[in-house]
Amino acid sequence: MRLDSSDQANADTAAAAPPRSMLSRVCQILACFRYGDNILTLAELTRRTGLPKPTVHRVARSMAENRLLERTDGGFRLGLHLFELGGLVPHWRILREAALPFMCDLYQATHQTIHLGIMRDFEVLYLEKIRGHRDIVSVSHVGGRLPVHCSGIGKAMLAFSTPELVDQTLAGSLEALTPHTITDREVLRAELRDIVAEEVAYDREEAMVGLHCVAAPILDRRQNAVAAISVSLPIDSCDIRATAIAVRAVAQRLSLTLPSSAYL
């Protein structure tokens, strides 16, 4: 199974040169955990960090004492204190709380999977997800990332970003995740112009074969994208155009009510 970009970043971090400080070692152990990991054994933590086993054991035990990890019969898992700390991140909390009622409205209208995401470091970072009635396989998860150019949320935000950010993004690598991913820079630039005109972006099997995504930007008062909301649905699902109308209407309503403290 292909790792998403956040999982790959974790793997790269864990494989880096052994850290010297205690804090660096803590961060390296945390970076070992990937989406889908429940419990990691001491041997697996040692393998992924490249640190000596006694060092990993000592640091992991200290992290468990401070509730960053939890000890189990099989090894270690992430601790609830990390979840508690994550909920305190102010911009994420304010944006999520403002968007969640609108996401529920969109879910009620479509019964499909709904996402909320922002753009960070030329990638989409997913902040919230409501699963639809159909248990579709998806590459997205809360806290996960995808490249901007192949996701509906990413393209919706990029279209309403500064020309400098657009140029920087298009100058980077446009990796093909599927045969449908747009990797031609001029084709993508033309699509961004269409998105500005329509205020709707489409991912047509560009991140995952068999899955479409319809997204719309959440705009601040200067018409810059601060986030985006999307509906993901199988290609054999309902009318894409009707879904686009619903997504755009919800995003426009959310844009009007979003507090300035949610601007990231």
N, C-alpha and C positions, 0 to 999 in steps of 0.2 A: 504493500500500500504506500502511496506517495505521501510524504510528510508535507503539511502546509508550511508556508514560509516561516511562521513563528516556531514550529517544531524544528525546522532545519536550523534556525538561528540558535535555538537551545542546544542542539547537537553540536554546532560549531563552537559555541561557548564552552561546552563541557570538554571538547577536544583540544582546547587551546593550551598554551603552556601552563604548567602548574602554578597556581597563585601563591603569593607569599603571606598575605595578611589573613587573619581569621575571617574578616568580612568577605574577602574575595573567595575564600573557601566555602563559606556559607552560600554565597551567590552561585558558585559553581555547582554545588550539590542541588540547589533549587532548580538550576537550569537543566539538570538531568531529566526532570519529569516532563513528559510529553503528553499530548492529548490522548486519552485512552489508558494511560498508566494508572493503576490503582495502588499497587504496592510494589516497591523496588527492594530487592534484597541488598544486603550489604555488599555482596559480591558484584551485583550489577551496578551499584553506585560507584564502587571502586573501578570497575571497567570503564564506565562512562566518564568519570572525572579524570582518570589517569593518576590519581593520588594514591599514596601508600594506604593499604587497608587499615592500619592502626589510626592513621590521621582521619580517614573517612569515618571510622567508628567513633572517635572522640568528638569530632565536629557534629556528626549526626545526633549523638547522644545529647550534646549541649543544645542543639536545635530543638530536640524533643522536650527538654526541660523548659525551654522558652516557648513551647507550643507552636513552633514553626513547622515541626514534623510531629507525627504520631508514631509510636512504636507499636508494631503488631507481631504476631507469632511468625509471620513470614518476612518481616523486614520493616520498612518505613513507608509512610504515606504522608502527603501534604497535610498540614495541620489546619484546623478551623480558624486559627488566629489569622492566617493569611487571608481567608475569606472575610473576616471581620475588618481587617485593615483595608482590603480592596473596596469595601463598601463605603469607606470614608473618603475616597478620592473625590474631591468636591465637584469638579467639572463633569466627571462621569456620572456621579449620583444625580446632579441637577438635570443634566440632559436626559438621562434615562427616566427619571421621574416625570419630566415634562412630556416625553415621547410615549410612554407606555400606554396611556389611555387612547391615544391615536392609533398605536399599533394594534390595540384590542379592537378598535373600530374597523380597521382594515382586515383584521382576521375574521371578524363577524361578517364582513362583506364578501370575503373570498374563500374562507376556510382553508387557505393555503399557508405556507410557512412565511413568516414575516421577520425581517431583519432590520436592525438599526446599526449603522456603522459610521466611523469617521476615517479620515485619511491621515496616516502617519508614516513618514519615511518612505513615500512612494508606494505604500501598501494600504489596503483597507483593514482596519481593526474593528472586529465585530463586538459591539457593546451589549446587544440584547438579541434574543431570538425567541419567537413563539412558533412552536411546531404546528403544522397543519394536520388535518384529519388523515391524510395519506402519509404513511411513514416513508418518505422519500429519502434515498441516500444522498447526502450532501457533503461537500468539502468544508462547509462552514461550521464554526462553533463559537460560543461566547469566549472572547479572549484570543481567538484565532485570527490569522491574517491571510489575505490573498493579494496578489499583485493588482494594482489599480487598473491596468489596461484590460483585464479580462473579467472584471466583475461589474455588474450593473451599478452598484453603489459607488465603486471607484470612478467609473466613467461619468456618473451623474455629478460627483463632486469635482472631478477634474475639469469638466466643461464650465463650471462656475468658479474656477480658480484664476489666479493671476496669469498673464501670458508667460511670465518668467517660470512659474511652476509647471505650466504645460510644456514649455520647451525643455526644461530639465527632465521631466518625466519621459518625454518622447526621445530624448537623447540617451536614455538608459536602455537596458536590455528588455526587450519585449518577448519574454519567454512564451512559447506555445504550450499551454496546458492540454489542449485538445486540437484536433485538426481544424476546428472552427475558430480558434483564437486569432484575433487580428494582430498581425505582427508587422504589417506595412504602416509606416509612420504617417504617410499622407492619407491613407484610407482612414486611419484612426483620427487624424486631425479633422477630416471632413465629417466624420461621425460626431465629433465633439461640437461642431457647428450646428448640426441637426439637433443635438440634445439641447443646446441653448434655445433654439427656436421652439422646441416642443416641450421643454422642461421634463422630459422623460428619457431615461436611458435603458437600453436593452442589452442583456447578455444572452446571446442565442447559442447555447451549448459551448460557450467559450471558456468556461471554467470547469465544466463537467458535461460529458456527453449524456444527452437525454434530459437535461435540465435547462429551463429558461428562467431568466430573472428580469423583472421589470422594476425600475428604481426611479426615484425622484429626489431632487436635492431639497434640503432644509436650509433656507437662506436667511442671512442676517439682513439688517436694514440697508446695507450697501450692496445687497444682491450677491454676496459671496457665500459659498456653501460652507456651513459649519458641520453638517452631517448629511446623511441621506437615509431614506427608508425604502425598503424593497419587498417585493413578493416573489418567492421562488416557487416554481410549479413545473410539473412534468410536461414534456412537449405535447402530450396527448390530452392536456387539460383544457380549461375553458378559454374563451376568446381573449387573446392577448390585448387587443385594443380596449376592450371593456375593462380589463385589469389595469391598463395604463391610465385610463380616466380616473379610476378609483385611487390609485397610488398618487397621482398628481394632486388630486383634490385634498387628500389627507395631508400631504407634504405642505401644501399651500396654507392649510389651516394651522398646522403646527408651526410654520414659519411666523405666522402672525401672532402667536401666543407665546413663543419661546422667550423666556427671560434672558436678558443680556448676560447674566451670570453663567449661562450655559454655553456662551461662545467660547470655543477652545482656542 
